[in-house]
Amino acid sequence: MLQLNFIPLKKITVVIVILAGVFLSNLSSQKDNTRPEDNNLGGPQEELHLLSIEYMRKQSYPGSEITIEQTLPPGSNYSQYIASYKSDGLKIYALLTVPQDDNRKYPVIVFNHGYIQPAQYRTTERYTDYVDVFARNGYIVFKPDYRGHGNSEGKAEGGYGSNAYTIDILNALSSMKKYKDADPEKIGMWGHSMGGSITLRSMVISKDIKVGVIWAGVVGSYADILNNWRRRAPAHINHPGSSWRQELIEKYGTPEENQKFWDSISANSYLNDISGPMQLHHGTADESVPLQFSEKLSSDLKGLSKTVELFTYEGDNHNISNNFNIAIQKSVEFFNKYLKYRSFSNFNNDSENSAVNIALPTSTTFPTVNLIQPTQSKILPTDYHVFQKFNNCGPAALSMTLRFYGINVSQAELGQALRPYQVPNGDNDDKSVTLEEMADKAREYSLVPYHRPNGDIEKIKLFITYDIPVIARTWTKVNEDIGHYRVVKGYDDTNSQIIQDDSLQNKNLWFDYDTFNTIWEKFNFEYLVLVSQEKKKIAEAILGEDFNIKKAWQKAAQNAQRQLVVNPDDIYSRFNLSVAFYNTGQYQQSVEEFEKVEDALPFRTLWYQIEPIQAYYQLENYERVLQTTNKVLSSYNRAFSELYILRGKIYQKQGNIEAARNEFEKAVYYNKSLKDAQQALNSIT
């Protein structure tokens, strides 16, 4: 069986580790791309082979209702779930993203991943950047695991010697047509590598797939795969069903001996029936799948007057790593043109229709900004400084930052909005203002917030270069585990120092880079920047890969893991890893890392970061949620509305409505501004 193995890399979610061999330069020719030839060089075939396109067309793919198995942390403008559906009686898991607007139906991209070792496959891992881009651009994304992958039932049979994965995808298609938020008339497919083969086969079997985009696809005919694709797999990988080539040749002869059979199982023989426009992407230095596969498919489709685009990337690899942003943008634009903004009532995928010019919205997803390199030093001109009230560093920092943009809001006013329950000496009042709450407040003043982990001095310098102050989440001092917010407004490379305004310690404080990093790293290097609409592209260019919030948290996890390699006993890096795992949807890993250091952490740790508790909740370990929240609420931190909401939801699920009401009422009492608290209370009143 033909298989490709992926492992994560730094700049791209997947990378091929199969060593591709040489392949012949001349691809097998086919005399007709409409139907297999009628001549039968191998003798009469009494019945259709399971792999044949005609056989696949005769089968039914009813799918099922889609079941939400688990709610994942949302993306920037979309909800995210692990879902399941039925295929051949098997339960298949999938990643599902849905735009956050209940008042319309959305176009759908069925996402066909490439080969990943089935035992290593996880629904929420790999291809995260790709899924995020499509989801942020207003598409439902449905990424099935395939049978035998991750927790999905069945045996992993491979994508070439078996039709199993194609069956799973066709059932996914039917299931998505029934999904409440999906527009059943606007479903497209995206595929990579093996997933490209599945996409092409699906598009000559089903008319319901309106458009296809394939990256580095195995889109050659079976004759080309047999004759013109030579690969050498690592010896330790045991490919199930790897004898499919030999078995088919022994039974039906070679493509030269029995062209009719091999054409009958090749999607390339049915290109006249392709269900929609096709866009192809391929790197010229792809060592895993021949570029000529995509080139020949493009040529064949053009010869049949089909709508097709081919983009090649000089010197790029199987994952198009160097040109990812360009390729993904072209993919989004193609889906927009031929799926999102197109009426299909009179669409027959002919060359005349392919020339229709659709006006596309201007994209801000891929900013093209040539960033100015920071000078040796710079300090922003900020004269406004306030000293905070007890536990009011968040509102004070936000007040100072807003003033930089000419917005005059006092820390008292912001404090009443963000943490209305306040006690003069600070005991048992609200200590849990988060950067995300501050970001939400900034939106009320027409500013665009970016809250991210994985910050560093270089990013700070770039933001300062463009007159953007940075709110950093830190300890108050080295070896003092009190959470604190400070406004960074300058830097000096000559002396390796950060300049900041601090609501507790004073204005114009200079910290050396090492000291600042020491107090900053305790919170995964989290920060918040607020920018005007005019500077959105600049901010996104500075963020780079970290513009994708999930990618930023993945990198934060990697950073924590690197620290633990150096010092396995570092309890703060271990806790950072727990927090990062939660924010990437890896709840079990989150609690496992937390439990390794739970007893060693300062008692204040969970005052500021409750992600491990939220992970227990997601895993339905309600006993641990109640136990841990009891400890937090009894440690001079009674006014913690977010914890009361979690507790109330548990009681609500258990049918103890009065206990739930009591918890929700406390949540509202301690923070009347918290929308989640009021919504929770309203849910039972």
C-alpha positions as CSV (number, residue, x, y, z in Angstrom):
1,M,0.0,0.0,0.0
2,L,1.3,3.5,-0.9
3,Q,1.7,5.5,2.3
4,L,3.3,8.8,3.4
5,N,4.3,9.6,7.0
6,F,4.1,13.0,8.6
7,I,5.8,14.5,11.6
8,P,5.4,18.1,12.9
9,L,8.0,20.8,12.0
10,K,8.5,24.4,13.2
11,K,7.0,26.3,10.3
12,I,4.5,23.9,9.0
13,T,2.2,21.4,10.6
14,V,3.2,18.5,8.5
15,V,6.3,17.2,6.7
16,I,7.1,14.1,4.7
17,V,9.6,11.7,6.0
18,I,9.3,9.2,3.3
19,L,12.4,9.1,1.0
20,A,11.2,9.5,-2.5
21,G,13.2,7.8,-5.2
22,V,13.6,8.6,-8.8
23,F,10.7,8.3,-11.2
24,L,10.6,8.2,-15.0
25,S,10.2,11.5,-16.7
26,N,7.6,10.5,-19.2
27,L,4.2,9.8,-17.7
28,S,1.9,7.2,-19.1
29,S,-0.4,8.5,-21.9
30,Q,-4.1,7.9,-22.0
31,K,-5.9,7.9,-25.3
32,D,-9.2,9.2,-23.8
33,N,-10.1,10.9,-20.6
34,T,-13.8,10.4,-20.9
35,R,-14.2,6.6,-20.3
36,P,-11.9,3.6,-20.3
37,E,-11.4,2.0,-23.7
38,D,-13.7,-0.9,-24.6
39,N,-10.9,-3.2,-25.8
40,N,-10.1,-5.8,-23.2
41,L,-6.5,-6.9,-23.4
42,G,-6.7,-9.1,-20.3
43,G,-9.8,-11.0,-21.2
44,P,-13.4,-10.4,-20.2
45,Q,-14.1,-9.2,-16.6
46,E,-17.2,-10.7,-15.2
47,E,-17.8,-8.1,-12.5
48,L,-16.7,-4.6,-11.6
49,H,-13.7,-4.4,-9.3
50,L,-14.2,-2.7,-5.9
51,L,-11.8,0.0,-6.9
52,S,-13.4,0.8,-10.2
53,I,-15.1,4.2,-10.6
54,E,-18.2,2.6,-12.1
55,Y,-18.5,0.3,-9.1
56,M,-18.1,3.2,-6.7
57,R,-20.8,5.1,-8.6
58,K,-23.3,2.3,-8.1
59,Q,-22.9,2.3,-4.3
60,S,-24.8,4.4,-1.8
61,Y,-23.1,6.7,0.7
62,P,-25.9,7.8,3.1
63,G,-23.7,9.2,5.8
64,S,-25.5,10.1,9.0
65,E,-26.4,12.9,11.4
66,I,-23.3,14.6,12.7
67,T,-22.7,14.2,16.4
68,I,-20.8,16.7,18.5
69,E,-18.5,14.6,20.7
70,Q,-16.4,17.4,22.3
71,T,-16.3,21.2,22.3
72,L,-12.8,22.6,21.7
73,P,-11.5,26.1,22.4
74,P,-12.9,28.4,19.7
75,G,-10.8,30.1,17.0
76,S,-10.8,33.8,16.4
77,N,-14.2,33.9,14.8
78,Y,-15.4,30.3,14.7
79,S,-16.4,27.4,17.0
80,Q,-14.5,24.2,17.0
81,Y,-15.5,20.6,17.8
82,I,-14.6,17.0,17.6
83,A,-17.5,15.4,15.8
84,S,-18.4,12.0,14.5
85,Y,-20.5,10.4,11.7
86,K,-21.1,6.9,10.3
87,S,-19.4,5.3,7.3
88,D,-20.0,1.7,6.4
89,G,-21.4,1.2,9.9
90,L,-18.2,2.6,11.4
91,K,-17.9,5.6,13.7
92,I,-15.6,8.1,12.1
93,Y,-14.3,11.1,14.0
94,A,-13.6,14.4,12.5
95,L,-12.5,18.0,13.3
96,L,-15.4,20.4,12.7
97,T,-15.2,24.2,12.6
98,V,-18.3,26.4,12.3
99,P,-18.4,30.2,11.9
100,Q,-19.9,32.0,14.8
101,D,-23.1,33.3,13.3
102,D,-26.3,31.3,13.8
103,N,-28.3,33.3,11.2
104,R,-27.1,31.8,8.0
105,K,-25.8,28.6,6.3
106,Y,-22.2,28.4,5.3
107,P,-20.2,26.9,2.5
108,V,-18.3,23.8,3.4
109,I,-14.8,22.5,2.8
110,V,-14.4,18.7,3.3
111,F,-10.7,18.5,4.2
112,N,-8.8,15.4,3.1
113,H,-5.5,15.0,4.9
114,G,-2.5,13.2,3.6
115,Y,-0.9,10.1,5.0
116,I,-0.1,10.1,8.7
117,Q,0.7,6.9,10.5
118,P,-2.8,5.8,11.7
119,A,-1.6,5.0,15.2
120,Q,0.0,8.4,15.6
121,Y,-2.9,10.3,14.1
122,R,-4.9,12.7,16.4
123,T,-8.0,14.6,15.3
124,T,-6.9,17.9,16.6
125,E,-3.3,17.8,15.4
126,R,-1.6,18.5,12.1
127,Y,-2.9,20.8,9.4
128,T,-3.9,23.3,12.0
129,D,-2.8,26.4,10.0
130,Y,-4.7,25.3,6.9
131,V,-7.9,24.6,8.8
132,D,-7.6,27.9,10.7
133,V,-7.3,30.0,7.5
134,F,-10.3,28.4,5.8
135,A,-12.4,28.7,9.0
136,R,-11.5,32.3,9.5
137,N,-12.6,33.0,6.0
138,G,-16.1,31.9,6.7
139,Y,-16.1,28.2,5.8
140,I,-17.3,25.2,7.7
141,V,-14.3,22.9,7.7
142,F,-14.9,19.2,8.1
143,K,-11.7,17.1,8.4
144,P,-12.5,13.4,8.7
145,D,-9.9,11.1,10.3
146,Y,-10.5,8.1,7.9
147,R,-11.2,4.7,9.4
148,G,-8.6,3.2,11.6
149,H,-7.0,6.7,12.4
150,G,-7.0,8.0,15.9
151,N,-10.2,7.0,17.7
152,S,-12.1,6.2,14.5
153,E,-13.4,2.6,14.2
154,G,-12.3,0.2,11.5
155,K,-9.0,-0.9,9.9
156,A,-6.7,1.6,8.2
157,E,-6.6,0.2,4.7
158,G,-4.6,2.9,2.8
159,G,-5.7,5.3,0.1
160,Y,-4.7,3.5,-3.1
161,G,-5.2,-0.3,-2.9
162,S,-8.6,0.2,-1.2
163,N,-11.6,2.4,-1.7
164,A,-12.2,2.6,2.1
165,Y,-11.0,6.2,2.6
166,T,-12.9,7.4,-0.4
167,I,-16.0,5.8,1.0
168,D,-15.4,7.6,4.3
169,I,-15.1,10.9,2.5
170,L,-18.3,10.3,0.4
171,N,-20.2,9.5,3.6
172,A,-18.7,12.7,5.2
173,L,-20.1,14.6,2.2
174,S,-23.6,13.2,2.7
175,S,-23.4,13.8,6.4
176,M,-22.4,17.4,5.9
177,K,-25.3,18.0,3.4
178,K,-27.6,17.2,6.4
179,Y,-25.8,19.4,8.9
180,K,-27.9,22.3,10.2
181,D,-25.3,25.1,9.5
182,A,-24.1,23.8,6.1
183,D,-25.3,25.0,2.7
184,P,-25.8,21.6,1.0
185,E,-25.4,23.3,-2.4
186,K,-22.0,24.7,-1.6
187,I,-19.6,21.9,-0.6
188,G,-16.0,21.7,-1.9
189,M,-13.0,19.6,-1.2
190,W,-9.4,20.3,-0.3
191,G,-6.8,17.5,-0.4
192,H,-3.1,17.1,0.2
193,S,-0.9,14.2,-1.2
194,M,-3.0,11.0,-0.6
195,G,-5.9,13.3,0.2
196,G,-5.5,14.8,-3.3
197,S,-6.1,11.3,-4.8
198,I,-9.2,10.9,-2.6
199,T,-10.4,14.3,-3.7
200,L,-10.0,13.6,-7.4
201,R,-11.7,10.2,-7.1
202,S,-14.6,11.7,-5.2
203,M,-15.1,14.4,-7.8
204,V,-15.6,11.9,-10.6
205,I,-18.0,9.8,-8.4
206,S,-20.2,12.5,-6.9
207,K,-21.8,15.5,-8.5
208,D,-22.3,17.2,-5.1
209,I,-18.6,18.4,-4.9
210,K,-18.7,21.8,-6.5
211,V,-15.0,22.6,-6.4
212,G,-11.7,21.0,-5.6
213,V,-8.2,22.2,-4.5
214,I,-5.3,19.8,-4.3
215,W,-1.8,20.4,-3.0
216,A,1.0,18.0,-4.1
217,G,-1.6,15.4,-5.0
218,V,-1.1,11.8,-5.9
219,V,-3.3,12.5,-9.0
220,G,-1.6,10.3,-11.6
221,S,-3.5,7.4,-13.1
222,Y,-2.9,3.9,-11.7
223,A,-0.6,3.3,-14.6
224,D,1.5,6.3,-13.7
225,I,1.5,5.3,-10.0
226,L,2.8,1.8,-10.9
227,N,5.3,2.9,-13.6
228,N,6.4,6.4,-12.7
229,W,6.5,6.6,-9.0
230,R,9.4,5.0,-7.3
231,R,9.7,5.4,-3.6
232,R,11.8,3.9,-0.8
233,A,10.1,3.8,2.6
234,P,11.9,3.5,6.0
235,A,12.4,-0.1,6.9
236,H,10.7,0.2,10.2
237,I,7.4,1.2,8.7
238,N,5.1,-1.8,8.1
239,H,2.6,-0.7,5.4
240,P,-0.6,-2.7,5.8
241,G,-1.7,-3.9,2.4
242,S,1.5,-2.9,0.8
243,S,1.2,-5.9,-1.7
244,W,-1.8,-4.3,-3.5
245,R,0.3,-3.6,-6.6
246,Q,1.5,-7.1,-6.8
247,E,-1.9,-8.6,-6.2
248,L,-3.6,-6.6,-8.9
249,I,-0.9,-7.2,-11.4
250,E,-1.0,-11.0,-10.7
251,K,-4.8,-11.0,-11.2
252,Y,-5.3,-8.5,-14.0
253,G,-1.9,-8.1,-15.6
254,T,0.2,-4.9,-16.1
255,P,-1.3,-1.7,-17.5
256,E,0.3,-2.6,-20.8
257,E,-1.3,-6.0,-20.8
258,N,-4.8,-4.9,-19.5
259,Q,-5.3,-1.2,-20.1
260,K,-9.1,-1.5,-19.7
261,F,-8.9,-2.7,-16.1
262,W,-6.3,-0.1,-15.0
263,D,-8.3,2.6,-16.7
264,S,-11.4,1.5,-15.0
265,I,-10.0,2.1,-11.5
266,S,-8.3,5.4,-12.4
267,A,-10.2,8.7,-11.8
268,N,-8.1,10.2,-14.7
269,S,-10.2,8.1,-17.1
270,Y,-13.3,9.9,-16.1
271,L,-12.2,13.5,-16.2
272,N,-15.0,14.5,-18.5
273,D,-17.3,13.9,-15.5
274,I,-15.4,16.1,-13.1
275,S,-17.9,17.7,-10.8
276,G,-16.4,21.2,-10.6
277,P,-13.4,23.5,-11.1
278,M,-10.0,22.3,-10.0
279,Q,-7.0,24.2,-8.6
280,L,-3.6,22.4,-8.3
281,H,-0.5,23.4,-6.3
282,H,2.9,21.7,-6.5
283,G,6.5,22.4,-5.5
284,T,9.1,21.8,-8.1
285,A,11.4,20.2,-5.5
286,D,8.8,17.8,-4.2
287,E,10.7,14.6,-3.5
288,S,7.6,12.7,-2.4
289,V,5.1,13.1,-5.3
290,P,6.1,13.8,-8.9
291,L,5.3,17.3,-10.1
292,Q,4.4,15.7,-13.4
293,F,1.3,14.2,-11.9
294,S,-0.2,17.7,-11.4
295,E,1.1,18.9,-14.7
296,K,-0.5,16.1,-16.6
297,L,-3.8,16.3,-14.8
298,S,-3.9,20.1,-15.6
299,S,-3.2,19.4,-19.2
300,D,-5.8,16.7,-19.5
301,L,-8.5,18.9,-17.9
302,K,-7.7,21.8,-20.2
303,G,-7.9,19.4,-23.1
304,L,-11.4,18.7,-22.1
305,S,-12.3,22.4,-21.7
306,K,-12.5,22.1,-17.9
307,T,-11.8,24.9,-15.5
308,V,-8.4,24.3,-14.0
309,E,-5.6,26.3,-12.5
310,L,-2.1,25.0,-11.8
311,F,0.5,26.8,-9.6
312,T,4.0,25.6,-9.3
313,Y,6.5,26.8,-6.7
314,E,10.1,26.9,-7.7
315,G,12.4,24.9,-5.3
316,D,9.5,24.2,-2.8
317,N,8.9,20.9,-1.1
318,H,6.0,18.5,-0.7
319,N,4.3,20.8,1.8
320,I,4.9,24.0,-0.1
321,S,6.5,25.3,3.1
322,N,8.3,28.3,1.6
323,N,5.2,29.6,-0.2
324,F,2.5,28.5,2.2
325,N,0.9,32.0,2.6
326,I,0.8,32.4,-1.2
327,A,-0.7,29.0,-1.8
328,I,-3.3,29.2,0.9
329,Q,-4.4,32.6,-0.2
330,K,-4.9,31.4,-3.7
331,S,-6.8,28.4,-2.3
332,V,-9.1,30.7,-0.4
333,E,-9.7,32.9,-3.4
334,F,-10.5,29.9,-5.6
335,F,-13.0,28.6,-3.0
336,N,-14.5,32.1,-2.7
337,K,-14.9,32.5,-6.5
338,Y,-16.2,29.1,-7.3
339,L,-18.0,28.1,-4.1
340,K,-18.9,30.9,-1.7
341,Y,-20.0,33.6,-4.2
342,R,-21.3,31.4,-7.0
343,S,-24.8,30.3,-7.9
344,F,-24.9,26.7,-9.1
345,S,-28.3,26.7,-10.7
346,N,-27.0,26.8,-14.2
347,F,-23.4,25.7,-13.7
348,N,-22.0,22.9,-15.9
349,N,-18.3,23.5,-15.3
350,D,-17.6,24.5,-18.9
351,S,-15.0,26.9,-20.2
352,E,-17.5,29.7,-20.8
353,N,-18.6,29.6,-17.1
354,S,-15.0,29.5,-16.0
355,A,-14.5,33.0,-17.3
356,V,-17.1,34.6,-15.1
357,N,-15.4,37.4,-13.1
358,I,-16.4,37.4,-9.5
359,A,-15.5,40.4,-7.3
360,L,-13.7,39.1,-4.3
361,P,-13.5,40.8,-0.9
362,T,-10.2,42.4,0.0
363,S,-8.3,40.0,2.3
364,T,-6.5,41.1,5.4
365,T,-5.5,37.6,6.3
366,F,-2.1,37.7,4.6
367,P,-0.6,41.2,5.2
368,T,2.2,42.1,2.8
369,V,4.2,44.7,4.9
370,N,7.9,45.3,4.6
371,L,8.7,45.8,8.3
372,I,11.1,48.5,9.3
373,Q,14.0,47.2,11.3
374,P,14.1,48.5,14.9
375,T,16.7,51.2,15.6
376,Q,19.2,50.9,18.5
377,S,16.7,52.3,21.0
378,K,13.2,54.0,21.2
379,I,10.9,55.2,23.9
380,L,7.3,56.1,23.2
381,P,6.2,59.6,24.4
382,T,3.8,58.7,27.2
383,D,3.4,61.2,30.0
384,Y,0.3,59.7,31.6
385,H,0.9,57.4,34.5
386,V,-1.4,56.1,37.3
387,F,-0.7,54.2,40.5
388,Q,-3.1,51.3,40.9
389,K,-5.6,50.6,43.6
390,F,-5.4,47.1,45.3
391,N,-5.5,44.3,42.6
392,N,-6.3,46.9,39.9
393,C,-3.1,46.6,37.8
394,G,-5.1,45.3,34.8
395,P,-7.5,48.3,34.6
396,A,-4.6,50.7,35.4
397,A,-2.4,49.2,32.6
398,L,-5.4,49.4,30.2
399,S,-6.1,53.0,31.2
400,M,-2.5,54.0,30.5
401,T,-2.5,52.2,27.2
402,L,-5.8,53.7,26.1
403,R,-4.5,57.2,26.9
404,F,-1.7,56.6,24.5
405,Y,-4.4,56.6,21.8
406,G,-6.1,59.7,23.1
407,I,-8.8,57.7,24.9
408,N,-9.3,59.1,28.4
409,V,-10.8,56.4,30.7
410,S,-9.8,56.2,34.4
411,Q,-8.6,53.1,36.1
412,A,-11.6,53.5,38.4
413,E,-14.1,53.4,35.5
414,L,-12.3,50.4,33.9
415,G,-12.1,48.7,37.3
416,Q,-15.8,49.0,37.8
417,A,-16.3,47.5,34.4
418,L,-13.8,44.6,34.6
419,R,-13.8,43.8,38.4
420,P,-16.7,45.6,40.1
421,Y,-16.4,43.7,43.3
422,Q,-13.5,45.4,45.1
423,V,-12.3,45.3,48.7
424,P,-10.1,48.1,50.1
425,N,-7.4,45.8,51.4
426,G,-7.6,43.4,48.5
427,D,-8.6,40.3,50.4
428,N,-11.2,38.2,48.7
429,D,-11.9,40.6,45.9
430,D,-11.7,40.0,42.2
431,K,-8.0,39.2,41.3
432,S,-8.8,37.5,38.0
433,V,-8.9,40.2,35.3
434,T,-7.5,38.5,32.1
435,L,-5.9,39.9,29.0
436,E,-8.8,38.6,27.0
437,E,-11.2,40.6,29.2
438,M,-9.1,43.7,28.6
439,A,-9.1,42.9,24.9
440,D,-12.9,42.8,24.9
441,K,-13.0,46.2,26.6
442,A,-10.6,47.7,24.1
443,R,-12.9,46.7,21.3
444,E,-15.5,49.1,22.7
445,Y,-13.2,51.9,21.8
446,S,-12.7,50.8,18.2
447,L,-9.3,49.4,18.8
448,V,-8.2,46.0,17.5
449,P,-6.7,43.7,20.2
450,Y,-4.2,40.9,19.7
451,H,-3.7,38.7,22.8
452,R,-1.0,36.1,22.3
453,P,1.5,33.9,24.2
454,N,5.0,33.3,22.9
455,G,6.2,36.9,23.0
456,D,9.8,37.9,22.9
457,I,12.0,41.0,23.0
458,E,12.3,41.2,19.2
459,K,8.5,41.4,18.9
460,I,8.3,44.0,21.6
461,K,11.0,46.1,19.7
462,L,9.0,45.8,16.4
463,F,5.8,46.9,18.1
464,I,7.5,49.9,19.7
465,T,9.1,50.7,16.4
466,Y,5.5,51.2,15.0
467,D,4.4,53.2,18.1
468,I,2.4,50.3,19.6
469,P,2.8,49.9,23.4
470,V,2.7,46.3,24.8
471,I,0.8,45.1,27.9
472,A,2.8,42.2,29.4
473,R,1.6,39.7,31.9
474,T,4.4,39.1,34.5
475,W,5.3,38.6,38.1
476,T,5.7,41.8,40.2
477,K,9.4,40.9,40.9
478,V,11.8,38.0,40.4
479,N,10.9,35.4,43.0
480,E,7.6,37.1,43.9
481,D,4.7,35.1,42.5
482,I,2.1,37.8,42.3
483,G,0.6,38.3,38.9
484,H,1.0,41.7,37.4
485,Y,0.4,43.8,34.3
486,R,2.9,46.4,33.1
487,V,3.0,48.6,30.0
488,V,6.2,48.3,27.9
489,K,6.8,51.5,26.0
490,G,10.5,51.3,25.0
491,Y,13.7,49.4,24.6
492,D,17.5,50.1,24.5
493,D,19.7,47.6,22.8
494,T,22.8,49.4,23.8
495,N,22.2,48.4,27.5
496,S,19.8,45.5,26.7
497,Q,17.0,47.1,28.7
498,I,13.2,47.3,28.5
499,I,11.5,50.6,29.5
500,Q,8.0,50.4,31.1
501,D,5.4,52.2,33.0
502,D,4.3,50.3,36.0
503,S,1.2,51.1,38.0
504,L,2.7,49.5,41.1
505,Q,6.3,50.5,41.0
506,N,6.4,53.8,39.0
507,K,6.9,55.1,35.5
508,N,9.9,54.9,33.3
509,L,11.3,51.7,34.9
510,W,14.3,50.1,33.2
511,F,14.6,46.3,33.4
512,D,17.4,44.4,31.7
513,Y,16.3,41.9,29.1
514,D,17.2,38.9,31.2
515,T,15.3,40.1,34.3
516,F,12.2,41.0,32.2
517,N,12.2,37.6,30.6
518,T,12.5,35.9,34.0
519,I,9.3,37.5,35.3
520,W,7.5,37.3,31.9
521,E,8.1,33.6,31.2
522,K,6.0,32.6,34.2
523,F,3.0,33.4,32.1
524,N,4.0,31.8,28.8
525,F,5.3,35.2,27.6
526,E,1.7,36.4,27.2
527,Y,1.0,40.0,26.0
528,L,-1.7,42.2,24.6
529,V,-1.3,44.9,22.0
530,L,-4.1,47.3,20.9
531,V,-3.9,48.9,17.5
532,S,-6.0,51.2,15.3
533,Q,-7.7,49.8,12.2
534,E,-5.0,51.5,10.1
535,K,-2.3,49.4,11.8
536,K,-3.9,46.0,11.6
537,K,-1.8,44.8,8.7
538,I,1.4,46.0,10.5
539,A,0.4,44.2,13.7
540,E,-0.4,41.0,11.8
541,A,2.9,41.2,10.0
542,I,4.8,41.5,13.3
543,L,2.9,38.6,14.7
544,G,3.7,36.4,11.7
545,E,2.9,32.8,12.4
546,D,1.6,33.9,15.8
547,F,-1.3,35.6,14.1
548,N,-2.9,32.2,14.3
549,I,-3.7,31.9,18.0
550,K,-3.5,28.2,18.0
551,K,-0.2,28.2,16.3
552,A,1.1,30.7,18.9
553,W,0.0,28.3,21.7
554,Q,1.6,25.4,20.0
555,K,4.9,27.3,19.9
556,A,4.4,28.2,23.5
557,A,4.1,24.5,24.3
558,Q,7.3,23.8,22.3
559,N,9.1,26.5,24.2
560,A,8.0,25.0,27.5
561,Q,9.2,21.6,26.4
562,R,12.6,23.0,25.4
563,Q,12.9,24.5,28.9
564,L,12.1,21.2,30.4
565,V,14.8,19.4,28.5
566,V,17.3,21.8,30.1
567,N,15.7,21.6,33.5
568,P,13.1,18.8,34.0
569,D,12.4,20.1,37.5
570,D,11.3,23.5,36.4
571,I,7.8,23.7,37.9
572,Y,6.8,26.9,36.1
573,S,7.8,25.5,32.6
574,R,5.8,22.4,33.5
575,F,2.7,24.6,34.4
576,N,3.2,26.7,31.3
577,L,3.1,23.4,29.3
578,S,-0.2,22.5,31.0
579,V,-1.7,25.9,30.1
580,A,-0.5,25.6,26.5
581,F,-1.8,22.1,26.1
582,Y,-5.2,23.3,27.3
583,N,-5.2,26.1,24.7
584,T,-4.4,23.7,21.9
585,G,-7.3,21.3,22.9
586,Q,-5.0,18.7,24.5
587,Y,-6.9,18.4,27.7
588,Q,-5.6,15.0,29.0
589,Q,-2.0,16.2,28.5
590,S,-2.9,19.4,30.2
591,V,-4.0,17.8,33.4
592,E,-1.2,15.3,33.3
593,E,1.4,18.0,33.3
594,F,-0.4,20.0,36.0
595,E,-0.6,17.0,38.3
596,K,3.2,16.6,38.1
597,V,3.7,19.9,39.8
598,E,0.4,20.7,41.5
599,D,1.7,20.3,45.0
600,A,4.9,22.3,44.3
601,L,3.2,25.3,42.8
602,P,2.7,28.5,44.8
603,F,-0.9,28.7,46.0
604,R,-1.5,31.9,43.9
605,T,-0.8,30.2,40.6
606,L,-4.5,29.2,40.0
607,W,-5.6,32.7,40.9
608,Y,-4.4,33.9,37.5
609,Q,-4.5,30.8,35.3
610,I,-7.3,28.3,35.6
611,E,-6.6,26.3,32.4
612,P,-5.9,23.0,34.3
613,I,-9.3,23.3,36.0
614,Q,-11.0,24.0,32.7
615,A,-9.2,20.9,31.3
616,Y,-10.6,18.8,34.1
617,Y,-14.1,20.2,33.2
618,Q,-13.6,19.3,29.5
619,L,-12.7,15.8,30.5
620,E,-15.8,15.6,32.8
621,N,-13.7,15.0,35.9
622,Y,-16.1,17.0,37.9
623,E,-14.8,15.8,41.3
624,R,-11.4,17.3,40.5
625,V,-13.0,20.6,39.4
626,L,-14.9,20.9,42.6
627,Q,-12.0,19.9,44.7
628,T,-9.6,22.3,43.1
629,T,-11.9,25.3,42.9
630,N,-12.7,24.8,46.7
631,K,-8.9,25.3,47.3
632,V,-8.7,28.4,45.2
633,L,-11.9,30.0,46.6
634,S,-10.7,29.5,50.1
635,S,-7.3,31.1,49.6
636,Y,-8.2,34.8,50.0
637,N,-9.8,34.7,46.5
638,R,-13.5,34.3,47.1
639,A,-14.6,36.6,44.3
640,F,-13.8,34.4,41.4
641,S,-16.8,34.4,39.1
642,E,-15.3,32.1,36.4
643,L,-14.9,29.3,39.0
644,Y,-18.5,29.7,40.2
645,I,-19.7,29.3,36.6
646,L,-17.8,26.1,36.2
647,R,-19.2,24.7,39.5
648,G,-22.7,25.8,38.5
649,K,-22.5,24.0,35.2
650,I,-21.4,20.8,36.9
651,Y,-24.4,20.9,39.3
652,Q,-26.7,21.8,36.4
653,K,-25.5,18.7,34.4
654,Q,-26.0,16.6,37.5
655,G,-29.6,17.9,37.8
656,N,-29.0,19.8,41.1
657,I,-30.6,23.0,39.9
658,E,-30.7,24.8,43.3
659,A,-27.0,24.2,43.8
660,A,-26.3,25.4,40.2
661,R,-28.4,28.5,40.8
662,N,-26.5,29.3,44.0
663,E,-23.2,29.1,42.1
664,F,-24.4,31.2,39.2
665,E,-25.8,33.8,41.6
666,K,-22.4,34.1,43.3
667,A,-20.8,34.5,39.8
668,V,-23.1,37.4,39.1
669,Y,-22.7,38.9,42.6
670,Y,-18.9,39.0,42.3
671,N,-18.9,40.3,38.7
672,K,-22.1,41.8,37.4
673,S,-20.4,42.7,34.2
674,L,-19.4,39.2,33.3
675,K,-21.8,38.2,30.4
676,D,-21.1,34.5,30.9
677,A,-22.3,34.7,34.5
678,Q,-25.6,36.4,33.7
679,Q,-26.2,34.0,30.8
680,A,-25.5,31.0,33.0
681,L,-28.0,32.3,35.6
682,N,-30.6,33.0,32.9
683,S,-30.3,29.4,31.7
684,I,-32.1,28.1,34.8
685,T,-34.4,31.0,35.6
